[in-house]
Amino acid sequence: MVIGLQAGQNVALTARTVAFQAQADTALDVCALVVGEDLRCASHADFVFYNQTETAGVRLSGARLEVTLADLRAAAAAVLLVVSAEDPRRALGRVRTVLTDGVAALVQFEIEPAAGESALICLELYQRGTDWKVRAVGQGYAGGLPVLLPAHGVEVDEPEPGQDASPRRTHIPEGGGPAVEVGYGLERLWMIFEDAARSAAALVAARDYAAKRLDDELSAAVSDPATRNTPAAEQARQAAQRRAEELAGTAEDNHRKDSEHLVRELAEAELRLPPALAAWHSPAWQDPPAPADGIRIGELYAPDRGTLRIPYCVPVPLTRPLWIDTDVPAAAAPVVGALLARLLAVEPGKRTRIDVIDLTGAYTALLPALAPVLNGPPITDHTLISDRLRALAEAAELAEMAYQGGAFTPPAEHRVLVVSDFPHGYQAIDAARLLTLTGCGDLIGLSILIVGTDEIAVPDDTVSALSQHARHLPTITDTPMFDPWTGSAWQLQLDVLPRDPQRASRLLRSE
């Protein structure tokens, strides 16, 4: 029986050779990417399209892609099945896809892009232990293949004048080139997070479906007044209850298995994470320093979906400020300390300088440990804020001019700005400079931490824009966060600096 999938859902693959086809109102090309655990291709051979119709385990014949799982290269973790508009200037309409075993349909998945996408990752065939599964993805790219392919390790040559960038001219350097150097870093953790999100969405969808089906069947059982109190109606009600419990039980069992597998993946990854991404108890904090491409902020969990906890991590330098929502900055000091410890561990071979604006003395206890890396005394007088922010904004603007003029050199140091008590006591020009720094501060290696009240609804447009651009970290219990793939709700437990003063000082580099 063919299974209709919704975005995020996955089912086990029983066939070991499958065929993928797609139809739409516009002319399509189909292609496949054989990727590793980092979701990137390892060499030019991993991209199958109309100019390269075959690789180990994957063959393109006309509009039909055939995948033989046993024949994939040894390190393959997944195959991404992709469609794109033949005319890259046209957006895709509704796309109907089917995966067959060569004879009978196994799954169907329909996608209706809503934002002008001209390329889509439709399905993902991926391995879990010795088993293979198929997941409905539906991730669209408005920029088409020239945007989709580089995200998965396929370089796209710049178009010649008058030409569009085309997959006919895409390539990966022989030998793989520098794909992802942090396979167990930030991207690895986000892959695990995505798997957890999609498993959670499938569980929630199954629960909702079971509840709706039960409600419909119970309503049908009592719809006829003449039979609603008969033994037959009671049997129908009991049968409906059993079916609902079976559906929910199967979903719970599948989610539990997914969670157990993800727990094992996390345990394996934890052994290889650099300090900035590792838990405080990890041996990485005692090992020689190692660079990281992100920092760990805390753990995501959902009490109604079991005990699984997923590290929540973000890339650095922080292209979006981290905004800790609180009316009491002193209460956020352990969180700020934890973030600074991890930011200090990101690039052990590079100097870090920290600017602190602390109008209420919330971080006095942290300052002795941070003394070696402070860029001058912390600002405790609001009249001195503008000068410090102006200096940073001017440095960032100069770096942006150099970048646009082709004379840019990467920053030799990592800068961190802690903005506390915001926006109270700050002038309009201060908020404007902070907004400027969110746009070009990364050119001077700047990461920004904001602590204060969420002022997204205030009349000040600049503060509101800054709030919208920031990544908000809730400090109030039961404030949900939503993952970017399925919109499932999660709770965030923020990391805090260990309470042991000596250990906290070591993490902040004072000893």
C-alpha positions in Angstrom: 0.0 0.0 0.0 1.4 3.4 -1.0 2.0 5.8 1.9 1.3 9.5 1.6 3.9 11.5 3.5 3.7 14.9 5.0 6.8 17.1 5.4 9.0 15.8 8.2 7.5 12.3 8.3 9.6 9.2 7.7 9.0 5.5 7.2 11.2 2.5 6.9 12.4 1.4 3.5 11.7 -2.3 2.8 13.1 -2.3 -0.7 16.8 -2.0 -1.2 16.5 -0.7 -4.8 14.1 2.2 -5.3 13.2 4.6 -8.1 12.3 8.3 -7.8 10.2 10.3 -10.2 8.5 13.7 -10.1 5.9 15.7 -12.0 4.9 19.3 -12.0 3.1 21.9 -14.1 6.5 23.2 -15.2 9.3 21.2 -16.9 11.5 19.6 -14.3 15.0 18.2 -14.0 15.7 15.5 -11.3 19.1 15.0 -9.7 20.6 13.2 -6.7 23.3 14.1 -4.1 25.1 11.3 -2.3 26.2 12.8 1.0 28.0 11.9 4.2 26.9 12.5 7.8 27.7 16.2 7.2 25.1 16.3 4.4 27.8 17.3 1.9 29.2 15.5 -1.1 32.7 14.2 -0.8 33.8 14.4 -4.5 32.5 15.3 -8.0 31.2 11.8 -8.4 28.5 12.3 -5.7 26.3 14.6 -7.9 24.2 12.8 -10.4 22.4 14.9 -13.0 21.8 15.1 -16.7 25.5 15.6 -17.5 26.7 12.9 -15.1 24.1 10.2 -15.1 25.7 7.6 -12.9 27.7 7.0 -9.7 28.0 4.1 -7.3 24.5 3.1 -6.4 22.7 5.9 -8.3 21.7 6.0 -11.9 19.6 8.6 -13.8 17.7 7.4 -16.9 15.7 10.2 -18.4 13.4 11.5 -15.7 13.9 8.4 -13.4 16.4 8.1 -10.7 17.2 4.6 -9.5 19.1 4.1 -6.2 20.5 0.8 -5.1 21.4 1.2 -1.4 23.8 -1.6 -1.1 26.0 -0.2 -4.0 26.4 3.3 -2.5 29.9 4.4 -1.6 31.0 3.1 1.9 30.8 6.5 3.7 27.4 7.5 2.3 24.9 8.3 5.0 22.1 9.6 2.8 20.9 10.3 -0.7 19.0 13.6 -1.4 16.5 13.4 -4.2 16.1 16.8 -5.8 14.0 18.5 -8.5 14.6 21.9 -10.2 12.8 23.9 -12.9 14.4 23.4 -16.3 14.1 27.2 -16.7 15.8 28.6 -13.6 13.9 31.8 -14.0 10.6 30.0 -13.3 9.3 29.1 -9.9 8.1 25.6 -9.3 4.4 25.0 -8.9 3.0 21.9 -7.1 5.4 19.0 -7.3 4.2 15.4 -7.1 6.8 12.8 -6.2 6.7 9.1 -5.9 9.2 6.5 -4.7 8.7 3.0 -6.0 10.4 -0.4 -5.7 10.5 -0.6 -9.5 7.0 -2.0 -9.7 4.7 -0.7 -6.9 4.6 2.7 -5.4 6.0 2.9 -1.8 5.5 6.5 -0.8 4.1 9.6 -2.3 4.9 13.2 -1.4 3.4 16.4 -2.7 5.0 19.8 -2.2 3.5 23.2 -3.1 6.2 25.8 -2.8 4.9 29.2 -1.6 7.9 31.5 -1.9 9.0 31.3 -5.5 11.4 28.3 -5.1 12.9 26.9 -8.3 14.6 23.9 -6.6 13.5 21.5 -4.0 15.0 18.7 -1.9 12.0 16.4 -2.1 13.0 13.1 -0.3 15.9 11.9 1.7 17.0 8.3 1.8 19.0 8.0 5.0 20.6 5.2 7.1 19.9 4.6 10.8 22.1 1.8 12.0 21.7 -1.1 9.5 18.3 0.2 8.4 17.3 2.7 5.7 14.5 5.2 5.9 12.9 7.7 3.6 12.0 11.2 4.9 9.7 13.8 3.3 11.8 17.0 3.3 10.3 19.6 1.0 13.0 22.1 1.5 12.9 24.8 -1.2 15.5 27.2 -2.6 14.3 30.4 -4.2 17.8 30.8 -5.7 17.5 27.3 -7.3 20.4 24.9 -7.8 23.1 27.6 -7.6 22.1 28.0 -3.9 21.1 24.4 -3.1 24.2 22.8 -4.5 26.9 24.8 -2.6 25.0 24.1 0.6 25.8 20.5 0.1 29.4 20.8 -1.1 28.9 21.2 -4.8 30.7 24.4 -6.1 28.9 26.4 -8.7 31.1 28.3 -11.2 30.3 32.0 -11.6 28.3 32.6 -14.8 29.9 34.3 -17.8 28.3 37.6 -18.8 24.8 37.0 -20.1 24.6 33.4 -18.8 22.8 31.9 -15.8 24.7 29.8 -13.3 23.9 26.2 -14.3 24.4 22.8 -12.9 26.0 21.9 -16.2 28.9 23.9 -15.0 29.0 22.8 -11.3 31.8 20.8 -9.9 33.6 19.6 -6.8 37.4 19.6 -6.8 38.9 16.1 -7.3 39.5 14.5 -3.9 36.7 16.3 -2.2 38.4 19.5 -1.3 37.6 21.2 2.0 34.0 20.0 2.5 33.3 20.3 6.2 36.1 20.2 8.6 33.9 20.0 11.6 31.9 16.8 11.0 31.3 16.5 14.7 30.9 20.2 15.3 28.0 22.6 14.9 26.6 21.0 11.7 26.6 17.5 13.3 24.6 18.7 16.3 22.2 20.5 14.0 21.7 17.3 12.0 20.8 15.5 15.3 18.5 18.4 16.2 16.7 18.2 12.8 16.2 14.4 13.2 14.8 15.0 16.7 12.5 17.8 15.4 11.1 15.6 12.6 10.6 12.7 14.9 8.8 15.0 17.3 6.6 16.3 14.5 5.7 12.8 13.4 4.7 11.9 16.9 2.6 15.0 17.4 0.9 14.5 14.0 0.2 10.8 14.8 -1.3 11.8 18.2 -3.5 14.4 16.6 -4.6 12.0 13.9 -5.4 9.3 16.4 -7.4 11.7 18.5 -9.4 13.1 15.5 -10.1 9.6 14.2 -11.3 8.5 17.6 -13.6 11.6 17.8 -15.0 10.9 14.4 -15.6 7.2 15.1 -17.2 7.9 18.4 -19.4 10.5 16.9 -20.5 8.1 14.2 -21.2 5.4 16.8 -23.7 7.6 18.6 -25.1 9.5 15.6 -28.3 7.4 15.3 -30.4 7.9 18.5 -32.1 4.5 17.8 -28.8 2.6 18.2 -26.6 4.7 20.3 -27.3 2.7 23.5 -27.2 -0.8 21.9 -24.4 -3.4 22.5 -23.4 -2.8 18.9 -22.7 0.9 19.5 -20.7 0.0 22.6 -18.6 -2.5 20.7 -18.0 0.2 18.0 -16.9 2.7 20.7 -14.5 0.1 22.2 -13.1 -0.8 18.8 -12.5 2.9 18.1 -10.8 3.3 21.4 -8.5 0.3 20.7 -7.6 1.6 17.2 -6.8 5.0 18.6 -4.6 3.5 21.3 -2.8 1.3 18.8 -2.1 4.2 16.5 -0.8 6.3 19.4 1.2 3.4 20.8 2.9 2.7 17.5 3.8 6.4 17.2 5.1 6.4 20.7 7.2 3.3 20.0 8.7 4.8 16.8 9.5 8.0 18.6 11.1 6.1 21.5 13.3 4.2 19.1 14.3 7.4 17.3 15.1 9.0 20.6 17.2 6.1 21.8 19.2 6.2 18.5 19.7 10.0 18.9 20.9 9.5 22.5 23.6 7.1 21.1 24.6 9.6 18.4 24.9 12.4 20.9 27.0 10.2 23.2 29.3 9.4 20.4 29.5 13.1 19.2 30.1 14.3 22.7 33.4 12.4 22.8 34.7 14.4 19.8 33.2 17.9 20.3 35.5 20.8 20.9 35.1 22.6 24.3 32.9 25.5 23.0 30.3 22.9 21.9 30.8 20.3 24.7 29.0 19.9 28.0 30.8 21.1 31.1 31.5 17.6 32.2 33.1 16.6 28.9 36.8 15.7 28.9 37.3 18.3 26.1 37.6 21.0 28.8 40.7 19.2 30.2 42.2 18.4 26.8 44.4 20.8 24.8 42.4 23.7 23.3 40.6 23.1 20.0 38.8 25.5 17.7 35.0 25.3 17.1 32.6 26.8 14.6 29.9 27.5 17.2 29.0 27.6 20.9 26.6 25.6 23.0 23.8 27.7 24.6 21.8 25.0 26.5 19.6 22.0 26.0 16.2 21.6 24.3 13.7 19.2 25.7 9.9 18.6 25.7 8.4 16.9 28.8 5.5 15.5 26.8 7.8 13.8 24.4 10.2 11.9 26.7 13.6 12.5 28.2 15.6 13.3 25.1 17.6 16.5 25.5 19.3 18.1 22.4 22.2 20.6 22.6 21.2 23.9 21.3 24.1 25.6 19.5 24.7 28.6 17.3 27.5 29.6 14.9 30.2 32.1 15.7 31.0 34.9 15.3 27.3 35.6 16.2 25.7 36.9 13.0 22.6 37.5 15.2 23.0 38.9 18.7 22.0 36.7 21.5 19.3 38.6 23.5 18.7 37.2 27.0 15.2 38.3 28.0 15.1 39.4 31.6 14.1 42.3 33.7 16.8 41.4 36.3 20.3 41.4 34.6 22.0 40.1 37.7 19.9 36.9 37.4 21.3 36.3 34.0 25.0 36.6 35.2 25.5 32.8 35.3 24.2 32.5 31.7 26.4 35.4 30.5 29.4 33.8 32.2 28.7 30.5 30.5 28.4 32.2 27.1 31.6 34.2 27.6 33.5 31.0 28.7 32.4 29.3 25.4 33.2 32.4 23.3 36.6 32.5 24.8 37.2 28.8 23.9 36.1 29.2 20.2 39.4 30.3 18.8 42.2 29.4 21.2 44.9 30.7 18.9 43.3 34.1 18.5 43.2 37.0 20.9 39.8 37.8 22.4 38.8 41.3 23.6 35.6 41.9 25.5 33.7 45.1 26.0 31.2 45.2 28.8 28.4 47.7 29.4 27.0 47.0 32.9 25.0 49.9 34.3 23.8 48.1 37.4 26.9 46.1 38.3 25.2 42.8 37.4 28.5 41.2 36.4 30.9 42.5 39.1 31.6 38.9 40.2 32.7 37.9 36.7 35.1 40.8 36.1 38.2 39.6 38.1 38.3 36.4 36.0 37.8 38.4 32.8 40.4 41.1 33.5 43.0 39.7 31.1 40.6 39.9 28.2 38.7 43.1 29.0 39.0 45.9 26.4 39.2 48.6 29.1 37.1 49.1 32.3 33.5 48.0 32.1 31.1 50.9 31.4 28.9 51.7 34.4 27.9 55.3 33.5 25.4 55.6 30.7 27.1 58.8 29.4 30.1 56.7 28.3 28.1 54.2 26.3 28.0 56.2 23.0 31.8 56.6 22.7 32.4 52.9 23.1 29.8 51.9 20.6 30.9 54.6 18.2 34.5 53.1 18.2 33.2 49.6 17.4 30.7 50.8 14.8 33.4 52.9 13.0 35.8 49.9 13.0 33.1 47.7 11.5 32.2 50.3 8.9 35.8 50.6 7.8 36.1 46.8 7.5 32.9 46.8 5.4 34.4 49.5 3.1 37.6 47.4 2.8 35.5 44.3 2.0 33.5 46.1 -0.7 36.8 47.5 -2.1 38.5 44.1 -2.3 41.1 45.1 0.4 39.6 43.2 3.3 41.7 41.0 5.6 40.1 38.6 8.1 40.1 40.0 11.7 43.1 39.0 13.7 41.1 38.9 17.0 37.7 37.9 18.3 35.6 40.7 19.8 32.7 40.3 22.2 30.3 43.1 23.3 28.2 42.6 26.3 25.3 45.0 26.4 23.4 44.8 29.7 20.3 46.7 31.1 19.2 47.4 27.5 17.4 49.5 26.3 17.0 51.5 29.6 19.6 54.3 29.9 20.7 54.0 26.2 20.2 56.8 23.7 18.6 56.4 20.2 22.1 56.7 18.6 23.3 53.8 20.8 20.5 51.5 19.5 21.3 52.6 15.9 24.9 51.7 16.3 24.0 48.4 17.8 21.8 47.8 14.8 24.7 48.7 12.5 27.0 46.3 14.3 24.5 43.4 13.7 24.9 44.0 10.0 28.7 44.3 9.7 30.2 43.5 13.1 31.2 40.0 11.9 33.8 41.7 9.7 35.7 42.6 12.8 35.0 39.3 14.4 32.3 40.7 16.7 29.8 38.7 18.7 27.1 40.6 20.7 25.3 39.6 23.9 22.3 41.7 24.9 20.7 41.4 28.3 17.5 43.2 29.0 13.8 43.5 28.4 12.4 42.3 25.1 11.4 45.7 23.6 10.1 44.4 20.3 6.7 46.2 20.8 8.1 49.6 21.8 7.5 52.7 19.6 11.2 53.0 18.9 11.6 51.4 15.5 15.4 51.0 15.9 15.1 49.1 19.1 12.2 47.0 17.6 14.3 46.2 14.5 17.3 45.2 16.7 15.0 43.0 18.8 13.6 41.3 15.7 17.1 40.7 14.4 18.4 39.1 17.6 18.1 35.5 18.7 16.1 35.6 21.9 16.9 33.3 24.8 14.0 33.0 27.2 14.7 32.9 30.9 11.1 32.3 32.0 10.1 28.7 32.5 7.6 27.3 29.9 8.4 29.9 27.3 8.4 27.7 24.1 10.9 27.9 21.3 10.1 26.4 17.8 12.5 24.5 15.6 13.0 25.8 12.1 12.1 22.6 10.3 8.7 21.5 11.6 7.7 24.3 14.1 7.6 21.8 17.0 7.7 23.4 20.4 10.7 22.9 22.7 11.7 24.2 26.1 15.2 25.6 26.5 17.3 25.1 29.6 20.2 27.6 29.3 23.7 26.6 30.3 25.0 28.4 33.4 28.6 28.8 34.6 29.6 26.1 37.1 29.1 27.2 40.7 32.6 26.2 41.8 34.4 29.6 41.8 37.8 28.0 40.9 36.4 26.1 38.0 34.4 29.1 36.8 37.7 31.2 36.9 39.5 28.5 34.9 36.8 28.5 32.3 37.0 32.3 32.0 40.8 32.0 31.6 41.9 33.7 34.7 43.9 30.7 35.9 
